[in-house]
Amino acid sequence: MGLDLPELDDREYEALLDQAKKLIPAYSDEWTDFNPHDPGITILEVLAWLTETHTYQLDQITEEHRKKYLQLLGYRQRPPESATATIRFDVPERFAGTRLPADTKLSVTDGIDERYLFETDKPLVVTTACVDSVIGDSGAVSNHSEANAASGTYYRPFGRRVEADDTVYIGFDHDPFSSANRLSLHVDYHDEDLPAPSAVADEQHPPFEPSVELAWEHHCDGSWERLAVSTDNTNSLYRSGIIELVADESDLSAEPNSSLPSLPDTATAATWIRCRVDRPGYEIPPQLDGIRTNVVTATHAVSVDHERLVPVSAESESVTDSQFDNQTYRFANSPVLSATVYVDGERYTEVPNFDASGPEDCHYVLDRPAGRVTFGDGFNGAVPPTNTTVSAEYVYGGGERGNVSAAANWQLDDPGEAFDAEHAAREIDITPLGPATGGTDGETVTEALHRVRRNLDRPARAVTTADYRRLAARTPGLRIGRTHVAVDSGRATVIVVPYAPADIPSPEPSVAFLDTVREYLRERTLLTDRVHVTGPQYVRLEITVSGEVRQQYAPSGFESAITDAVESYLHPLHGFNGNGWPLGRPLEREALRNVIEGVDAVARVSDLSITAHGGTPNDDRVRIDEMGLFSLERVTVDMHPSTQRGDRL
């Protein structure tokens, strides 16, 4: 049975020649002989024949040709992506300290008949201890316990500015190390108001390693003992993830910082763990939705060990043995995310195609969406022996169907050896902290071609200043707010401003942040280019405002309204016209006065004093370097109620 291929052009030789003859009068009035003996007609006949031939060849382009074209460009179709959910275990006391291994199978029911299988991503030591209190100490003590327990409310455990020795204290209702020497804490990072970090373009690109160093300690017998960190998926509180702390492998020789208070005066929990900033360097201060115990992530993917694959020829009568026997085999489940294939116990090697395979090469091609594996034909790739046993270890799952709702019902599908009890699955409650997200179907060839076309439109090499700006802004793993390039004497200086919320007045890149941008650009610049990556030069401002406020606003907090207006105007990312204060732009005193007088509470500004640390002030403006921005350090407000009649209630 043949395939119905689309025809790109249904005109044949006669139609093409006839159309060409009809166009002759439009181009030449003198050409009147359209008979075959005319040399011009002979040329048209040749061109019509060539056109028909090329059209026929173009009509033969299939999906396999398009896949080859993608491979020539260095691209492949994206496989299905698996959905991921964050879930919490509630266990009875007798299971405290039990280690739930990774790949624990979970059954999820969403709806009436829909059932899905998930597996846990990391091991988890379950505990009955719960987080009771969260207290931040960064010079001033802040109690975040209510925000940590509530949903939809985030907090900054170290405050807006993170300095060395800033500390967050985590209190528990009882000692989490009483039943095991390990504790898993799930940190839920609040990133709803932040842009997503740029995606990693390739696996060879090194991940972002923060400059921040944190120390974790356990309050035991009146002193603080150092805890070892065996796992930190949060990347030093840069994102959501699990932190596993180990008590018995802690560095007991490290003395705790005696300059810090033992515990805040408001501390009332039974047991405490603290996280202390040894070395600061956050571009954005950590902002968290919560810190919880017994939480782990699970992925819509299931592992299968040593499954015997079925030949396709054994399932279909329409396929002859001479075509597919001992060449194509089917998995019991699809789509397949990854697989290791064995033929009579010998491991074969996966290749994208058989183009470079010889007759003796033990290769196979894996069709992930269809769940099939194909071996060679004896010329390109070896043919498995007759009556051979083909088996595989593989992982299947993924797709949009795995994006189950937050109301789905979760249960342990196979407790395994983790829980030594007959009815363990019934005694353990599993609660999702939200819907499963991130599941996508496999990419079609058409979608892959569109993606390639978009990628080819983007600069991949830094040649112009615009290329430098765009490439720096797309550095994988970073949230970048603005970039700017200045060229002087053949040297390119790339200024990078990290993204930060509007209430962070002067975001500065850390050393690791700049190193990551520098390494990314170095791979994409010309060999002779000299590139320097740096942050902006902040000019610190102290502003004093004197004048009058309208009487109806006199009792209220007009000081904060004035401060907020000045911060919003000067903000490096959100200020000026909404796109951030332009680099190098001077601050006009009259313009700032108009901004302050635009506050509803302000009736009149009588005096405006600006002190600039690093800029060049005069009576009318404050000038800054071309790579400079403003950082508002302090606003002093000295305002009095207005005596004008129009400003009374």
Secondary structure, DSSP 8 states (H G I E B T S, - for coil): -------S----HHHHHHHHHHHHHHH-SS----STTSHHHHHHHHHHHHHHHHHHHHTT--HHHHHHHHHHTT------B--EEEEEEE--GGGTT-EE-TT-EEEEE-SSS-EEEEEESS-EE--S--EEEEEEESSSEEE-HHHHHSSS--B-TT-SS--TT-EEEEEESS-TTSS-SEEEEEEEE--TTS--------TTS-----S-EEEEEEEETTEEEE-EEEEETTTTTTSSEEEEEESTTS-TTS---TTS-SS-TT--SSEEEEEEEEE---SS---EEEEEESEEEEESEEEEEEEE-EEGGGT-TTS-HHHHTTTEEE-SSSSEEEEEEEETTEE-EE-S-STT--TT--EEEEETTTTEEEE--SSSS----TT--EEEEEEEE-SGGG---TT-EEEES--TTSS-STTHHHH-EEEESS--B--B----HHHHHHHHHHHHHS--SB-SHHHHHHHHHT-TT--EEEEEEEEETTEEEEEEEE---TT-SS----HHHHHHHHHHHHTTB-TT-EEEEE--EEEEEEEEEEEEE-GGGTTS-HHHHHHHHHHHHH-TTT-TTTT---TT--EEHHHHHHHHHTSTTEEEEEEEEEEEESSEE-SSEEE--TTEEEEEEEEEEEEEE---GGG--
